[in-house]
Structures are given as structure tokens and as C-alpha cells.
Amino acid sequence: VVTAVSATRLSVPIIVSRKPAAQSLKAGFAEKSFISAFKEAGFKTFWLSNQMSFGQFDTPTSVFAKEADVTQFLNLGGFTNNSSLDQILLSPMENAMHDPAVKKLIVLHTLGNHWNYSHRHPKEFDQWKPSLFGINNPAYTDLKNKQALNNSYDNSVLYVDWMLSEVIKRLKTSQQLTSMLYVSDHGQTLYDGSCNLAFHGHNTQYEFHIPAFMWYSDAYQTQYPDKIKQLYKHQNARLSTENVFHSLLDMANIHYPGERLEWSFLNPKLQTHIRYVDSYGWTNYDNATFKGDCREVMDKKTPLTQEK
């Protein structure tokens, strides 16, 4: 999966709504998100967040969050060392699962692997060393810290893996029909090789190429065997975050006039589409080369001009 832009406030709207990737840099969008679609289909909706509700990077996302029936922002520390760990979402998630509503959509908005990486996990996950764990305001631009920076990132990924396993464990032990889709908003560059870039907001393959996966219960597979068949058929498909809205609604078996099943990876109608990324204009990711150790994404032809 690729994301069009390596910045949260610009990439999240593409994930949660039908906003086209090539409109990522434009403010606003006329339609609401998949949360409202689920509400219209009779689901009780929950947005549980370990990010801030207001701020330079967060406010665009909180607009979508407010569409939910229940909205909880549990992080009072922003991106600082006072931030809550993502596991703070597990208890509210269990409460939502026990809600008497027959159909429920629960969104978990995590901090994941945002800098400072060593603030994203507890001490027991400080496995790879040297790391930046316990260091206040580390000099992340100092290349002497390159190994510690990479180790801290790996430690934070280890914690994300644990967090996801805990979510799945709770879904698995539930007697309810459940499924889960996980997707990241962007990746990270980490002084790879001779590359002198770190974090995100750049135009590298490391930041556009993102993880995503779907988990489903036995009950879900029994009820929707055809969807699971298509999921396996399309596991190597070239997807982007533009596929998320359509796939999520298909995953919940929600249908509506004008639906675009050719964008759902759970559907036999899935078609490939041009995957645009923000690199010197709108670059066709699948017709690009990757330059240098930063793996800068360069269109082999002329990128589309961007409107802002």
C-alpha cells in the first residue's frame, strides 16, 4: 500500500473519506468520512484516540472524529514524553465492544511510531541498544545517534506489534462477528545509508510505502467466504490509501447507490488505478525510479501539476 502524502493531516482525509489522492494538498472536502456512512447503515460508531484533538497536526483529523457517536481523546501530553502509550486505548475499546448496540464500528487512532520513538513504548520494549530510551531531548540531527535512533524506531515497532496483538486477542475472544483493518498514514526515513534525511514530510519511498493488513474472525469468514477469497486473491495487489474507504464499507457489507466496488480489495471487481504520490508534482509511483539511498521517488515521465 502507498500513501499519497507523508504527512498526517494531509494523508488521513484520503484514508477516511472518498477524497482523491490528487486533492490531498487542497484544504477541506465536500463529503463526510466512512464514520457517517457506518452510522447511516445502523452502526454505533466510536473514535478512540491517543492523539490530540486540537493542534497544528491534529485538528483536520478531529473534524472526522466528531462524526462518531462516541469520541474520546485520551492523550493529554501531545507528542511529548508525557504522552500516553497506545495501550491506553485497550480499555475503552473493550467498553465499546461490550456496548449493547448490535453493530459497532470502533476506530483506534494511535500515536504508533511518531517521533520521539523512545517515548512510544515502555521500558520492557527497549530491546535493541544503544537506544534513546530515557534521554531527554536527544539530538536527532546528530548522526552519531544514527544507530540509537534506528534501534529506538525498531523498539517502537515491536511495541506496535504487541499493541496490535492485544487488539486481535480481544477481538478473537469475543463472541461477536469481528474484523479489523490496520493501516498507517505514512512511513519514516531513518538516515538510511548515506541519506541525510530523517522522520517524515519528504518524498522518499520509505515514507510513501506503508503497512496495512486485515484480520478477521472465524465467524466473519463463515459469513463472508467470498470476501475472504478475494482478500487472498488481491493480497499482492498494488493498493493505496484511496482503497481504504471503499474496502471498509465492503468489509462491513454496506452497500449504497453509486458505490465503487472496483476500489475494494475484498471484491472481484477490484481494478488497479494510478497511485499518485507527492514528489515534484503528482508522481506515478508505479512508473517511478528510486534515487539514491534516500530512495527519492522520481517519475520516469512528467509529474502532474499540483493544485493547492
N, C-alpha and C positions, 0 to 999 in steps of 0.2 A: 504494500500500500504506500502511496505517496501523498503528502500534504502539499497544498499549493503555496503556502507561505510559512516561513519558520518563525512565526510569532503568534502567541496565544490569542490575543484579541482579534487577530485577522483570520486565524485558522479555525477557531471554534465555530463561528457562524456557518462555515461551509459544512462542518460536521453535523450540526444540529438542525439545519434548515435546507431548503432547496436552492439556496444562493449559489450561483455558478462560481467555479473557481476563478474565472477571469474577471469576476467582480469583487474579488477579495479585498482590494485596496479601497473600494468605494464604501463610504460610511452608510450604515443602515441597509435595510432590505424590507420589501413590502409585506412579506409573509411572516407568520409566526413559525415556531420550531416544531419538531416532532412531538414535543410535550403536549401542545394543543391538539395535535392530531390524535394522540392517545386518549386525551380527555374526551374528545368528541366521539371516540369509539367505546366509551364507557369504562375506561381505566381510571383508577385513582392514581395520581402522579406525585412523586416525591423527588425533590432535588436536594441532595445531601452533599455539602461542600466543605472541603478542608482548605478552600481558598478564601480570599477576602471578598466581601460583597461590593465594596466601592474602592476605587483606586485607578491609577493610570492604566493598569493592565487588566483589571478585573471587571470594570463596570459594564462593558459590552456583553460579557457573559452573564452577569447578574440580571440583565434585562430578560434573557431567555429563562433564567431560573425562576423569575417571578410568575411565569406562566403556570408553574406547578401548583397543585392543591396544597402541598406542604413543602415549605422551603426552610432549610436550616443551614446557616453559615457557622461552622464550628471553630474556625481558626481566628483567634484574636491577635496573633503575632505576625501576620503577614508572611514575608519570606525570611524573617529574621531567625536567630537561634532560639527565639521564644515560640516558634511555630509549633502547632500541634503535629504529631505524627499522623500519618494517614489512617492508622488503626482506630483513631477516634471515630471513624465513620461506621465501624462494625456494629456497635450497639444500636445506633439509630437505624441502621439497615435492618437489624433483627426486629426492632419495633415495627418498622414498616412492613416487614414480611408477615408479622402477626396481626396486622390491621385486618378487620373483618371484611374489607372490600374483596369481592371475588376476583377482580382483575387489577393488577398493580404494575406500574412502571416505576422503577427505582433507579435514579441516576446518582452515581457516586463520582463527584468531581474531586480528584486527588491532586496533591502537590507533586507526587511522582518523583521525578529526578531533576526538578528545577534547582539551580544553584541557591544556596550553598549545599552541595551534595552531602556533606558530612552532617548537616542538620536534618537530613531526611530519614534518618534511621537511628535506633537506639544502639548503645554500646555493644550489645551482643552480636550486632551485624557488622562490626568493624573488623572484618575478616582479613582483608588484604592490606598489607602495610609495606612501607610507610603510608599513612593517610593523613588527612587534615582534621581528623576527629579530635575535638577538644581544643582546637586552635581558634581563637577569636580573630576575625577579620584577616584570614590568610591572604598573602599577596598572590592572587591568582594569575597576575600578569608576569610573575617571576618564573621563568622557565625552569629554575631549579626545583620548583614544586610540581613539575610535569608528572612524575611518577606518582606522587602523593595525590594529585588531582585525579589521575586516571583510576587509582585504587579506590578513592572515595566515591567516584562515579559507579564503579563496579559494586561497591558495598551498598550503594543506594538502589541499584538494580536488584541485588539479592533481596533487599527488603521489599521491593515492589513485588517480586516473585512470591515472597511469603504472604504479603497482603492479598494478592490475587488468590493464592491457595486457600486462605481463610474465607474469602468471599465464596469460592466454589464449595468449600466444605459446608458452609451454612446452607447454600442452595441444594447441595446434594442430600443433606439430612432432612430437608423439608419434605413434607408430603405433597407439596404443591407442584404443579407443572411449571418448570422454570427453564430459562435460557439466559445467557449472558453474552454481551458483545463488549470487548475491550478494544480501545483504540487510543493512540497517543496523538497529541496535537502537533508535535514536531519533534525532531531529534536534536542531537548535540554534536558539536565539533570539539575535539579534545587535543589540540596541538599534535595531530596525527603526523608522524614522520617529520618532515621539515615544515609542515603547515604551522603558521604562527597565529592561527585563529582558535578561539575557544568559545564555548557556550552556543548561543543561537542568534538568529537575526541576520545570518549570512546566506549565501546561495550555494551551499555545498550539498553533495549527495547525502552526507551524514545527517543533515537536518531535514531533508525532504523525504528520505526513505524512513518510514515509521513502522512500528509493530502493531499488529492487530490480530485478534483471534476470537473465535466464538466457542462457547461451551454450552452444552445442552444436557438436560436430564434424560433418563431413560423414558420417562413419561412423555417428554417432548418428542423424542424420536418415534415413539409408538404412535403418537397423534399426527405427526407430520413427517412421515418417512420420505416423501418426495422432496421436501425441503432439504433434508439431510443428504439425500442422494445428490442434489445439485450443489450443496456446500462442498462435498468431497470432489465433485467434478470440477469445481471452479477454484480449488484451493491454490492453484498456481496462476490464477488469472491476474492480469495487470489491473489493479484497482486503485482508486484514490478515495480521499475523504468524501468526495461527491457521491460515492456509492452508499454511504452510511445511512442517510435519511431513508432512502428507498428500501434498503435491506432490513433496517429495523422494523419498518411497518410491515414488510413481508414476513419477517420473523414472527411478529405478533398476529399474523394472518389478518391484518387490517387492510381493507380494500376501499377505494374511493374513486370517484369519477376523474378521469384524466391521469390515473396512476401511471408511473413509468417503470414497469417491471423489467425493462431492459437495463435498468441500473441496479437491480438486486442480484447479489451473488447467491441467493437461495432460489433463484428462478431459472427455468430453462430458456427464458427469453433474454438472458443477460447478453449484452453486446459490449465490445471494447469501445473506449472513447479516448480522445486525445487527453493526455494528462498534463495540463499546464502547470508550470512552477515559476515562481517569481525570480527570474535570473536574467538580468539585462533586458527586461520585457517579459512577455509570457512565452517561456521556452517549452517546447515539446519534449518532455522528459524522456520519452521513448525514441526520440530522434536526436539524442544529445551525446556529447563526449564528456568525460570527467577529467578536468585539467589539474595536474599536479597532485601533491599529497593532500591538499585541501579538497580534492575532487570537486572542483567548481563545475557546475552544470552549464555546459555551453551548447546551444542549439547548432546543429550542423547547417541549418538554413538561417533565415532571418526571423528572430522572435517577433511575436505580435506586439504592437504598441499598447502600452497600458494607459487606461483612463483612471483618473483619481478623482 
